[in-house]
Amino acid sequence: MADGDSPAADMVMYGPRGMGKTVLLHWLKDEIRGYKKPRFFHKKSNQVCTCSTTANKLATPAKMWTFLLSEETLAEKVLGGETTAGVKAGASAADTVSAEAFIAKTWKEKEPTDGVLLNALISQCKKNPLVALVDEAHTMEPGLCRSLLNLSQEVREEAPFLLVLAGTPGLAHFLKTVGASFVERSTKMGIARLDAQATADAIAKPLQEDGITVDADALEDVVEDSQHYPYFIQLWGEALWDLAKEKDLQKLTAQEITEVETKIESRRSNFYGERRKTLSDLGLLPAAVAIAALFQDAETTTMDMLIDVIADNLPADSLATQSVNEHLQTLARHEFIWNPPDTDLYEAGIPSLMRYVLDRQREHVQKVSPAAE
């Protein structure tokens, strides 16, 4: 992009909550902001810019265009050179209005066409390539999401522009339903659990930066307990750092791991309890229990098998309001199951969450039927 070339397609990042998608977006933004001449910039482009937001801040076309267009572009290209307190520098606090409010008001008065706005964005991107980052994209209003995707296609044909959408596993399914052109050609990146080495690095390296090391055997135990799940890695890293600072330790051993295990387990149990309650509120707990039992004996399974399990374990009234496939998509959106990219097989979203769901179900059965074993 810094050479004036546009990516061939948008990028779609999706994965269960707690996998670090938002952190990755922030990293990408920082990397782009760190690009300096002359190493990265050639030809007519002098910088690569970013704009980032969450989907709930893109609720209207005015919000979308204000997100994409700089205040200078709005004034010069859309408003014919006009300036007001909303865009000119140095306006007093009493006179200043948000750029969003200003452009919304101007639209009502002048009604600039989509073509004017599109040409303004293309002109802006020719001068400064733009990467637009949208987090929680699965919550966007479908019509606005379709407009944004089609807009991206048009701009990329003329100027360096990249749209990056991030969201939960439901994002991939959501994008198929919005009816946008070329969405199937997007570059898709599934964000899943880390491997063992990456997990160890994620725990040890931040501690090392503060002069704290972790005994190899102790680190191996932490890596295993984290299940390579970024949220649990974060819990362990935070707890170990707090303990090291509290006790002024430069080396952490199995003894320190044992000290923080209770705290970790408490927070993890709360996490599991909230997820289980969500499944119960959605009426999907019976199906979730059966799916968890299925994954006791297999690391992966097929969509057909999951559909059969859901159909066999939900009441008729539930299946009357939503199809089995819709229930499957709901379980995926809530990260109970996970379909990695480039495969038709499903995995457990978080294996230990499935074990928790099964354990609570066994406890419930024993309370209701004390003789049951």
ChimeraX attribute file (.defattr): number of C-alpha atoms within 10 A of each C-alpha:
attribute: neighborCount
match mode: 1-to-1
recipient: residues
	/A:1	21
	/A:2	23
	/A:3	16
	/A:4	21
	/A:5	16
	/A:6	19
	/A:7	16
	/A:8	15
	/A:9	20
	/A:10	22
	/A:11	19
	/A:12	21
	/A:13	23
	/A:14	27
	/A:15	28
	/A:16	25
	/A:17	20
	/A:18	19
	/A:19	21
	/A:20	18
	/A:21	23
	/A:22	19
	/A:23	11
	/A:24	14
	/A:25	19
	/A:26	14
	/A:27	12
	/A:28	15
	/A:29	18
	/A:30	12
	/A:31	10
	/A:32	17
	/A:33	13
	/A:34	10
	/A:35	15
	/A:36	12
	/A:37	10
	/A:38	8
	/A:39	8
	/A:40	14
	/A:41	17
	/A:42	14
	/A:43	8
	/A:44	12
	/A:45	19
	/A:46	19
	/A:47	22
	/A:48	24
	/A:49	17
	/A:50	19
	/A:51	15
	/A:52	16
	/A:53	14
	/A:54	17
	/A:55	21
	/A:56	15
	/A:57	12
	/A:58	21
	/A:59	14
	/A:60	14
	/A:61	14
	/A:62	17
	/A:63	16
	/A:64	18
	/A:65	19
	/A:66	21
	/A:67	18
	/A:68	19
	/A:69	23
	/A:70	17
	/A:71	21
	/A:72	15
	/A:73	20
	/A:74	25
	/A:75	20
	/A:76	14
	/A:77	19
	/A:78	24
	/A:79	16
	/A:80	10
	/A:81	11
	/A:82	12
	/A:83	15
	/A:84	14
	/A:85	17
	/A:86	18
	/A:87	21
	/A:88	14
	/A:89	12
	/A:90	9
	/A:91	13
	/A:92	9
	/A:93	8
	/A:94	7
	/A:95	10
	/A:96	16
	/A:97	15
	/A:98	13
	/A:99	23
	/A:100	17
	/A:101	14
	/A:102	18
	/A:103	24
	/A:104	18
	/A:105	13
	/A:106	14
	/A:107	15
	/A:108	9
	/A:109	9
	/A:110	11
	/A:111	11
	/A:112	14
	/A:113	10
	/A:114	10
	/A:115	9
	/A:116	13
	/A:117	17
	/A:118	18
	/A:119	16
	/A:120	18
	/A:121	25
	/A:122	22
	/A:123	17
	/A:124	22
	/A:125	27
	/A:126	19
	/A:127	17
	/A:128	22
	/A:129	25
	/A:130	27
	/A:131	22
	/A:132	19
	/A:133	23
	/A:134	24
	/A:135	22
	/A:136	18
	/A:137	26
	/A:138	24
	/A:139	18
	/A:140	20
	/A:141	15
	/A:142	16
	/A:143	13
	/A:144	16
	/A:145	23
	/A:146	19
	/A:147	17
	/A:148	17
	/A:149	21
	/A:150	16
	/A:151	17
	/A:152	18
	/A:153	21
	/A:154	15
	/A:155	20
	/A:156	20
	/A:157	14
	/A:158	15
	/A:159	23
	/A:160	26
	/A:161	32
	/A:162	24
	/A:163	22
	/A:164	20
	/A:165	23
	/A:166	28
	/A:167	25
	/A:168	25
	/A:169	27
	/A:170	22
	/A:171	22
	/A:172	22
	/A:173	13
	/A:174	17
	/A:175	19
	/A:176	11
	/A:177	11
	/A:178	17
	/A:179	16
	/A:180	19
	/A:181	13
	/A:182	12
	/A:183	20
	/A:184	13
	/A:185	11
	/A:186	15
	/A:187	14
	/A:188	19
	/A:189	15
	/A:190	20
	/A:191	22
	/A:192	22
	/A:193	20
	/A:194	16
	/A:195	12
	/A:196	15
	/A:197	11
	/A:198	13
	/A:199	22
	/A:200	22
	/A:201	14
	/A:202	18
	/A:203	24
	/A:204	19
	/A:205	15
	/A:206	15
	/A:207	20
	/A:208	14
	/A:209	9
	/A:210	12
	/A:211	11
	/A:212	19
	/A:213	19
	/A:214	23
	/A:215	13
	/A:216	14
	/A:217	11
	/A:218	16
	/A:219	21
	/A:220	15
	/A:221	13
	/A:222	23
	/A:223	24
	/A:224	12
	/A:225	16
	/A:226	21
	/A:227	19
	/A:228	23
	/A:229	23
	/A:230	21
	/A:231	17
	/A:232	21
	/A:233	23
	/A:234	16
	/A:235	17
	/A:236	22
	/A:237	18
	/A:238	15
	/A:239	18
	/A:240	23
	/A:241	17
	/A:242	13
	/A:243	16
	/A:244	18
	/A:245	12
	/A:246	9
	/A:247	8
	/A:248	10
	/A:249	14
	/A:250	14
	/A:251	14
	/A:252	19
	/A:253	14
	/A:254	15
	/A:255	9
	/A:256	17
	/A:257	21
	/A:258	11
	/A:259	13
	/A:260	15
	/A:261	15
	/A:262	11
	/A:263	14
	/A:264	18
	/A:265	13
	/A:266	11
	/A:267	13
	/A:268	17
	/A:269	14
	/A:270	11
	/A:271	12
	/A:272	19
	/A:273	16
	/A:274	12
	/A:275	17
	/A:276	22
	/A:277	13
	/A:278	14
	/A:279	21
	/A:280	14
	/A:281	10
	/A:282	13
	/A:283	15
	/A:284	22
	/A:285	20
	/A:286	19
	/A:287	24
	/A:288	24
	/A:289	24
	/A:290	18
	/A:291	24
	/A:292	22
	/A:293	15
	/A:294	18
	/A:295	17
	/A:296	13
	/A:297	8
	/A:298	10
	/A:299	12
	/A:300	16
	/A:301	17
	/A:302	13
	/A:303	15
	/A:304	11
	/A:305	13
	/A:306	20
	/A:307	18
	/A:308	11
	/A:309	19
	/A:310	23
	/A:311	19
	/A:312	14
	/A:313	16
	/A:314	18
	/A:315	14
	/A:316	10
	/A:317	8
	/A:318	15
	/A:319	15
	/A:320	9
	/A:321	9
	/A:322	10
	/A:323	13
	/A:324	20
	/A:325	16
	/A:326	13
	/A:327	21
	/A:328	19
	/A:329	18
	/A:330	18
	/A:331	22
	/A:332	22
	/A:333	22
	/A:334	18
	/A:335	21
	/A:336	23
	/A:337	26
	/A:338	24
	/A:339	22
	/A:340	18
	/A:341	16
	/A:342	9
	/A:343	8
	/A:344	11
	/A:345	15
	/A:346	20
	/A:347	17
	/A:348	23
	/A:349	23
	/A:350	18
	/A:351	17
	/A:352	16
	/A:353	20
	/A:354	24
	/A:355	17
	/A:356	17
	/A:357	23
	/A:358	19
	/A:359	13
	/A:360	14
	/A:361	15
	/A:362	15
	/A:363	12
	/A:364	12
	/A:365	14
	/A:366	13
	/A:367	11
	/A:368	10
	/A:369	10
	/A:370	10
	/A:371	8
	/A:372	9
	/A:373	7
